[in-house]
């Protein structure tokens, strides 16, 4: 049985993921930055949506995964609040400047919410030695790791993802992600042997604003401006579940 995780950018996407039948969401803000920690309010509302697991990402900013002491403190404070919400787990990642895992800090994070399971995000793909990193993550007790196999897109990392799964799949769940959609999901799952998959499956939703101010952008114009919204599409979720049903 394949488990489907949706990379959700908020309440609307989480609603759509649940409607489509996904198992869980990695709940993020700022997907243009690769995903950052969502607001506590967003997590609290999403946690009320039935029939789907909520796993917020713990990442204070975009960019690399080497954090200042102040950034680490902010992450610990976020965990302090997140652990008291009805969520099913937390997703995070942290590295040392030499490309190895920041094991001491990861232990601190896990200790702050030891009642919750933890997953490691695509910081694994930025490590100096992913195999060593996976060994450490399995020993630390991480439940799952999201990876593209060290490439920009998971389809290009199939060989490495298969090796991850063969070597560590019985100790930690290997979940392919990045660039996966209806056209390649079956291939990636069959060739890697993995039983978890991470997708976005977004569509563009037009704003319901009747008055629209032209030529003024609060963010980047190439993200569609303020009068469209990227969200997960429940029909695409249903479709990809049907494509993975017999794998």
C-alpha positions as CSV (number, residue, x, y, z in Angstrom):
1,X,0.0,0.0,0.0
2,X,1.5,3.3,-1.1
3,X,1.3,6.3,1.3
4,X,0.8,9.7,-0.3
5,X,2.2,12.9,1.2
6,X,1.3,16.3,-0.2
7,X,3.5,19.3,0.1
8,X,0.9,21.7,1.3
9,X,1.3,25.5,1.2
10,X,-1.6,26.2,3.6
11,X,-5.2,25.7,4.6
12,X,-6.7,25.4,1.1
13,X,-4.1,22.9,-0.1
14,X,-4.6,20.8,3.1
15,X,-8.4,20.8,2.5
16,X,-7.8,19.6,-1.0
17,X,-5.3,17.0,0.0
18,X,-7.8,15.5,2.5
19,X,-10.6,15.7,-0.1
20,X,-8.5,13.8,-2.6
21,X,-7.6,11.0,-0.1
22,X,-3.9,11.8,0.7
23,X,-2.5,10.2,3.9
24,X,-0.7,13.4,5.2
25,X,0.6,16.8,4.4
26,X,4.0,18.3,4.9
27,X,2.6,21.7,5.9
28,X,4.8,24.6,4.8
29,X,4.8,28.3,4.1
30,X,6.9,30.0,1.3
31,X,7.2,27.2,-1.2
32,X,9.2,29.6,-3.4
33,X,11.9,29.3,-0.7
34,X,11.6,25.5,-0.6
35,X,9.2,25.6,2.4
36,X,9.5,27.4,5.7
37,X,7.7,27.0,9.1
38,X,4.0,27.7,8.8
39,X,2.3,30.0,11.4
40,X,0.9,28.4,14.5
41,X,-2.5,29.6,13.5
42,X,-2.3,27.8,10.1
43,X,-1.2,24.6,11.8
44,X,-4.0,24.8,14.4
45,X,-6.7,25.3,11.7
46,X,-5.2,22.5,9.5
47,X,-5.1,20.2,12.4
48,X,-8.9,20.4,12.5
49,X,-9.3,19.1,9.0
50,X,-10.4,15.4,9.3
51,X,-8.9,12.3,7.8
52,X,-5.4,13.6,7.1
53,X,-2.1,13.7,9.1
54,X,-0.5,17.1,9.7
55,X,3.3,17.3,9.7
56,X,4.5,20.9,9.8
57,X,8.0,21.7,8.5
58,X,10.4,23.2,11.0
59,X,12.6,25.6,8.9
60,X,13.1,29.2,9.9
61,X,14.2,30.5,6.5
62,X,15.1,29.6,3.0
63,X,18.7,28.9,1.9
64,X,21.1,26.5,3.5
65,X,20.5,24.3,6.6
66,X,23.4,25.7,8.7
67,X,21.7,27.7,11.5
68,X,22.9,30.4,13.8
69,X,22.4,29.9,17.5
70,X,19.6,32.4,17.4
71,X,17.9,30.5,14.6
72,X,18.2,27.3,16.5
73,X,16.6,29.0,19.5
74,X,13.7,30.1,17.3
75,X,13.2,26.6,16.0
76,X,13.1,25.2,19.6
77,X,10.5,27.8,20.5
78,X,8.4,26.8,17.5
79,X,8.6,23.2,18.6
80,X,7.5,24.2,22.1
81,X,4.2,25.6,20.6
82,X,3.8,22.9,17.9
83,X,4.0,20.0,20.2
84,X,0.9,21.2,22.1
85,X,-1.2,21.0,18.9
86,X,-2.9,17.9,17.6
87,X,-0.4,17.2,14.9
88,X,1.0,13.8,14.0
89,X,4.7,14.7,13.5
90,X,7.3,17.3,12.6
91,X,9.6,17.6,9.6
92,X,13.0,19.2,9.9
93,X,16.7,19.2,9.0
94,X,19.9,20.8,10.1
95,X,23.5,20.5,8.9
96,X,27.0,21.6,10.1
97,X,29.0,23.9,7.9
98,X,31.1,20.8,6.6
99,X,28.0,19.2,5.2
100,X,27.5,16.6,8.0
101,X,24.3,16.3,10.1
102,X,24.1,18.7,13.1
103,X,23.4,15.7,15.3
104,X,23.6,17.6,18.6
105,X,20.9,20.1,17.5
106,X,18.7,17.4,16.0
107,X,18.8,15.6,19.4
108,X,17.8,18.9,21.1
109,X,14.9,19.3,18.8
110,X,13.7,15.7,19.2
111,X,14.0,16.0,23.0
112,X,11.8,19.1,23.0
113,X,9.0,17.0,21.5
114,X,9.9,13.4,22.2
115,X,6.3,12.4,22.2
116,X,6.1,13.0,18.4
117,X,7.7,11.2,15.5
118,X,10.1,13.1,13.3
119,X,10.9,13.2,9.6
120,X,14.0,14.6,7.9
121,X,13.5,16.7,4.7
122,X,15.6,17.2,1.6
123,X,18.6,18.6,3.6
124,X,19.7,14.9,3.2
125,X,20.4,15.8,-0.5
126,X,22.8,18.5,0.6
127,X,24.9,16.3,2.9
128,X,28.5,15.3,2.2
129,X,27.7,11.6,2.6
130,X,24.0,10.7,2.4
131,X,24.6,7.1,3.4
132,X,26.4,8.1,6.6
133,X,23.6,10.6,7.2
134,X,20.9,8.0,6.8
135,X,22.7,5.7,9.3
136,X,22.7,8.5,11.8
137,X,19.1,9.4,11.2
138,X,18.0,5.8,11.6
139,X,19.9,5.6,14.9
140,X,18.4,8.9,16.1
141,X,15.0,7.4,15.6
142,X,13.7,9.5,12.6
143,X,10.7,7.8,11.1
144,X,11.1,9.0,7.5
145,X,13.4,10.9,5.2
146,X,12.4,12.9,2.1
147,X,15.0,12.7,-0.8
148,X,15.4,13.3,-4.5
149,X,18.4,10.9,-4.5
150,X,20.8,13.9,-4.5
151,X,19.5,15.3,-7.8
152,X,17.2,18.3,-8.5
153,X,14.4,15.8,-9.5
154,X,13.7,12.4,-8.0
155,X,13.4,10.8,-11.4
156,X,17.1,11.5,-12.0
157,X,17.9,10.1,-8.6
158,X,16.2,6.7,-9.0
159,X,19.4,4.7,-8.7
160,X,20.4,6.4,-5.5
161,X,16.9,6.2,-4.0
162,X,16.8,2.5,-4.7
163,X,20.1,2.1,-2.9
164,X,18.7,4.1,0.1
165,X,15.7,1.9,0.2
166,X,17.6,-1.4,-0.1
167,X,20.1,-0.4,2.6
168,X,17.9,1.4,5.1
169,X,14.2,0.8,4.1
170,X,13.6,-1.6,7.0
171,X,14.9,1.0,9.6
172,X,13.7,4.3,8.1
173,X,11.1,5.1,5.5
174,X,12.6,6.4,2.3
175,X,10.2,8.9,0.5
176,X,11.1,10.1,-3.0
177,X,10.1,13.7,-3.7
178,X,10.7,16.6,-6.1
179,X,9.3,16.8,-9.6
180,X,7.0,13.8,-9.2
181,X,3.6,13.9,-10.9
182,X,1.2,11.7,-12.8
183,X,3.7,11.1,-15.6
184,X,6.5,9.5,-13.6
185,X,5.1,8.4,-10.2
186,X,4.6,4.8,-11.2
187,X,8.1,4.5,-12.7
188,X,9.7,6.0,-9.6
189,X,7.9,3.7,-7.2
190,X,8.4,0.6,-9.2
191,X,12.1,1.2,-9.8
192,X,13.0,2.3,-6.3
193,X,10.8,-0.1,-4.4
194,X,9.7,2.8,-2.0
195,X,6.2,2.8,-0.5
196,X,6.0,6.5,0.3
197,X,5.8,9.4,-2.2
198,X,5.9,13.2,-1.8
199,X,4.1,15.4,-4.4
200,X,2.5,18.8,-4.7
201,X,-0.1,18.4,-7.5
202,X,-1.0,22.1,-7.5
203,X,-3.3,24.1,-9.7
204,X,-3.9,27.8,-10.1
205,X,-7.0,29.2,-8.4
206,X,-8.3,32.6,-9.4
207,X,-8.9,35.2,-6.8
208,X,-12.5,36.0,-5.8
209,X,-11.7,39.7,-5.5
210,X,-14.1,41.7,-7.6
211,X,-11.8,44.7,-7.5
212,X,-8.3,44.0,-8.8
213,X,-5.6,46.6,-8.7
214,X,-3.4,46.3,-11.8
215,X,0.3,46.7,-12.0
216,X,1.0,46.5,-8.2
217,X,2.7,43.4,-6.8
218,X,3.2,42.5,-3.1
219,X,5.5,39.6,-4.1
220,X,7.1,38.4,-7.3
221,X,5.1,38.9,-10.5
222,X,6.1,35.5,-11.8
223,X,4.3,33.9,-8.9
224,X,1.0,35.0,-10.5
225,X,0.6,38.3,-8.6
226,X,-2.0,38.8,-5.9
227,X,-5.0,37.6,-7.9
228,X,-4.2,33.9,-8.3
229,X,-3.3,31.3,-5.7
230,X,-1.4,28.0,-6.1
231,X,-3.1,25.2,-4.3
232,X,-3.2,21.4,-4.3
233,X,-5.9,19.9,-6.7
234,X,-8.0,17.2,-5.1
235,X,-8.7,15.6,-8.5
236,X,-5.0,15.3,-9.2
237,X,-4.6,13.7,-5.8
238,X,-7.3,11.1,-6.6
239,X,-5.8,10.5,-10.0
240,X,-2.3,9.8,-8.6
241,X,-3.7,7.5,-6.0
242,X,-5.4,5.5,-8.7
243,X,-2.1,5.3,-10.6
244,X,-0.4,3.9,-7.5
245,X,-3.1,1.6,-6.4
246,X,-1.7,-1.6,-7.7
247,X,2.0,-0.9,-7.2
